[in-house]
Amino acid sequence: MSGHSKWATTKHKKAAADAKRGKVFTKIAKELTIAAKLGGGDPAGNPRLRLAMEKARSVNMPSDNIKRAVQKGTGELPGVSYEEISYEGYGPGGVALMIDTLTDNKNRSVAEIRFILSKNGGNLGETGCVAWIFESKGYLLVDKNKIDEDTLMSIALDAGAEDMKNEEGEDNFEIITDPSDFEAVKEAIEKASIELVSAEITKLPKNEIELTSEKEAAQMIRLMELLEDHDDIQNVYANFNIPDDLMAKCLG
């Protein structure tokens, strides 16, 4: 999972910067709206909404913005109707990609996603072509400098985590759970006053492709950035790993 960890950390840092110009607010607002529409406006009984609200607060999204987005989902305020659509495809070097969107115009979204892929060494595939590579998991990151490994492992495993990884050279411990145990593990860590770098329900790859070509690595990083920057795209999952020295070189 080391490739996922590196990119998750990079993405987290980028999200903090994006929040300053409001880009991430748009995506979170969409998630708040669709979560409230599907599961109701009470976060106590709607785990998806609760997680979206926590994400909103983590990037200092104003409470009024959160409230309005939820009310659009529950129908208390008029709003745009979003559709959830996932696309599958390939990136440079045969990297598998799954792309989750929330869109009010699927024809626009798929055309723009196809264009981004084609210009950056990738292509769209048929439904099901790469879905089998990914598993839905709870995924939490904790700064290695904030807690010792044995203490964190004991807390996480006792709460129901499947695994905890400590990859050499990484900044964070990775904790992996079944989606049904995610909330319990997250709550146990927070109750122990351990700060989380990030916590999400995500899709983790069963295998990874290591990119050792500088051209393919740079293409892949650029592709991920463009996809994640697209307003209609909520999540991008990929099964690539780039060696640390090459990743640092490509990120400049």
C-alpha positions in Angstrom: 0.0 0.0 0.0 3.1 2.3 0.1 2.2 3.9 -3.2 -1.3 4.7 -2.0 0.2 6.1 1.2 2.5 8.4 -0.6 -0.1 9.7 -2.9 -2.7 10.0 -0.1 -0.2 12.2 1.8 0.5 14.3 -1.3 -3.2 14.7 -1.9 -3.9 15.7 1.7 -1.2 18.5 1.5 -2.6 19.6 -1.9 -6.2 19.7 -0.5 -5.1 22.1 2.2 -3.7 24.5 -0.4 -6.7 24.1 -2.6 -9.0 25.1 0.3 -7.4 28.5 0.2 -8.9 29.2 -3.2 -12.2 27.4 -2.6 -11.6 24.5 -5.0 -12.0 21.8 -2.4 -15.1 23.5 -1.0 -17.0 22.9 -4.3 -16.3 19.2 -4.2 -17.1 18.8 -0.5 -20.4 20.7 -1.0 -21.4 18.3 -3.7 -20.6 15.3 -1.4 -22.6 16.9 1.5 -25.6 17.4 -0.8 -25.6 13.9 -2.3 -25.0 12.3 1.2 -27.9 14.3 2.7 -30.1 13.4 -0.3 -29.4 9.7 0.0 -29.3 9.3 3.8 -31.0 12.3 5.3 -29.7 15.5 6.9 -28.9 14.1 10.4 -25.2 13.2 10.6 -25.8 11.0 13.7 -27.7 8.5 11.5 -25.9 9.1 8.2 -22.2 8.0 8.3 -21.5 9.3 4.8 -22.8 12.7 5.8 -20.9 12.7 9.0 -17.6 11.9 7.3 -18.3 14.7 4.7 -19.0 17.2 7.4 -15.7 16.2 9.2 -13.8 16.7 5.9 -15.5 20.1 5.5 -14.5 21.2 8.9 -10.9 19.9 8.5 -10.4 22.4 5.6 -12.2 25.2 7.5 -15.3 25.3 5.3 -17.7 27.9 6.8 -20.6 26.4 8.7 -23.1 28.3 6.6 -21.7 26.7 3.5 -22.1 23.2 5.1 -25.6 23.9 6.2 -26.7 25.2 2.8 -25.2 22.1 1.0 -27.0 19.8 3.4 -30.3 21.7 3.0 -30.0 21.4 -0.8 -29.7 17.6 -0.4 -32.7 17.3 2.0 -34.8 19.6 -0.3 -35.1 22.5 2.2 -33.3 24.7 -0.4 -33.4 24.4 -4.2 -30.3 22.9 -5.7 -28.7 21.1 -8.6 -29.4 17.4 -9.0 -26.2 15.4 -9.1 -25.7 11.9 -10.5 -23.0 9.5 -9.2 -21.1 7.8 -12.0 -17.9 5.9 -11.9 -15.5 5.4 -14.9 -12.7 2.9 -15.4 -9.6 3.2 -17.5 -5.8 3.1 -17.7 -3.0 5.5 -17.2 0.7 5.5 -18.3 2.4 2.1 -18.0 -0.9 0.3 -17.8 -1.9 1.8 -14.4 -5.5 0.9 -13.5 -7.8 3.9 -12.8 -11.2 4.2 -11.2 -12.8 7.7 -11.3 -15.8 8.6 -9.2 -17.8 11.6 -10.3 -20.7 13.7 -9.0 -22.1 15.5 -12.0 -25.1 17.4 -13.3 -24.1 16.6 -16.9 -22.7 13.2 -17.5 -22.0 13.8 -21.2 -19.8 16.8 -20.4 -18.0 14.9 -17.7 -17.2 11.8 -19.7 -16.0 13.9 -22.7 -13.7 15.9 -20.5 -12.4 12.9 -18.6 -11.7 11.1 -21.9 -9.8 14.2 -23.2 -7.7 14.5 -20.0 -6.8 10.8 -20.2 -6.0 10.8 -24.0 -3.7 13.8 -23.6 -1.7 12.3 -20.7 -0.9 8.7 -21.7 -4.2 7.1 -20.7 -7.6 6.0 -22.0 -11.1 5.1 -20.8 -12.0 1.4 -20.6 -15.1 -0.7 -20.5 -17.1 -1.0 -17.3 -15.5 -3.8 -15.1 -12.1 -3.7 -16.8 -10.3 -2.7 -13.6 -12.9 -2.7 -10.8 -11.7 -6.2 -9.7 -8.2 -4.7 -8.8 -9.7 -2.5 -6.1 -11.3 -3.3 -2.7 -13.4 -0.9 -0.6 -11.6 -0.2 2.7 -11.4 2.2 5.6 -8.1 3.9 5.4 -6.6 6.1 8.1 -3.2 7.8 8.3 -1.4 8.8 11.6 1.8 10.8 11.8 4.6 8.6 12.9 6.0 11.4 15.0 2.9 11.7 17.1 2.5 8.2 18.6 4.6 5.1 19.1 3.8 2.1 16.8 3.0 -0.5 19.5 0.4 1.8 21.2 -1.3 2.7 18.0 -1.3 -0.9 16.8 -2.9 -2.0 20.0 -5.7 0.6 19.8 -6.4 0.0 16.2 -6.4 -3.8 16.2 -8.5 -3.9 19.4 -11.1 -1.7 17.7 -11.3 -4.0 14.7 -8.7 -2.8 12.2 -7.5 -5.4 9.7 -4.0 -4.3 9.5 -1.5 -1.5 10.3 1.5 -0.8 8.1 4.7 1.0 8.9 6.5 1.4 5.5 10.1 2.4 5.7 10.6 6.0 4.5 6.9 6.9 4.9 5.8 9.8 7.2 2.6 8.0 8.4 1.3 4.8 9.8 -1.4 3.2 7.6 -4.4 1.6 9.2 -6.7 -0.5 7.1 -10.2 -1.6 8.1 -13.3 -3.2 6.6 -15.7 -0.4 5.8 -18.1 -1.7 8.4 -15.4 -1.2 11.1 -14.1 2.1 10.0 -16.2 4.3 12.4 -15.3 2.2 15.4 -11.5 2.3 14.6 -11.6 6.0 13.9 -13.5 6.7 17.1 -11.1 4.6 19.2 -8.1 6.5 17.8 -9.7 9.9 18.4 -10.7 8.9 21.9 -7.1 8.2 22.7 -6.4 11.8 21.6 -4.4 10.7 18.6 -4.5 13.1 15.7 -5.4 11.7 12.3 -3.7 13.0 9.2 -6.7 11.7 7.2 -9.5 9.2 7.4 -11.7 8.0 4.6 -13.5 5.1 3.0 -11.5 4.5 -0.2 -10.6 1.8 -2.7 -7.2 0.2 -2.2 -5.5 -1.8 -5.0 -4.8 -5.5 -4.6 -1.6 -5.0 -6.6 0.6 -2.1 -7.7 2.5 -1.2 -10.8 5.8 0.4 -10.1 6.7 3.2 -12.5 10.4 3.5 -12.9 10.5 5.6 -16.1 10.7 9.3 -15.4 8.5 10.1 -18.4 5.7 7.7 -17.2 6.0 8.8 -13.6 5.7 12.4 -14.5 2.8 11.7 -16.8 1.1 9.8 -14.0 1.5 12.5 -11.5 0.3 15.1 -14.0 -2.7 12.9 -14.9 -3.7 12.4 -11.2 -3.4 16.2 -10.6 -5.6 17.0 -13.6 -8.2 14.5 -12.7 -8.4 15.4 -9.0 -8.6 19.1 -10.0 -11.7 18.5 -12.2 -14.8 19.9 -10.6 -17.0 16.8 -11.4 -14.4 14.3 -10.1 -14.7 13.4 -6.4 -12.2 10.6 -6.1 -9.5 9.0 -8.3 -8.1 5.5 -7.4 -5.0 4.2 -9.1 -2.6 1.2 -8.5 0.7 2.9 -9.1 3.9 3.2 -7.0 6.8 5.5 -7.8 10.1 5.1 -6.0 10.8 7.9 -3.5 13.7 9.5 -5.3 11.7 9.6 -8.6 8.6 10.9 -6.9 10.7 13.7 -5.3 12.2 14.5 -8.7 8.8 14.6 -10.5 7.2 16.7 -7.8 10.1 19.1 -8.0 
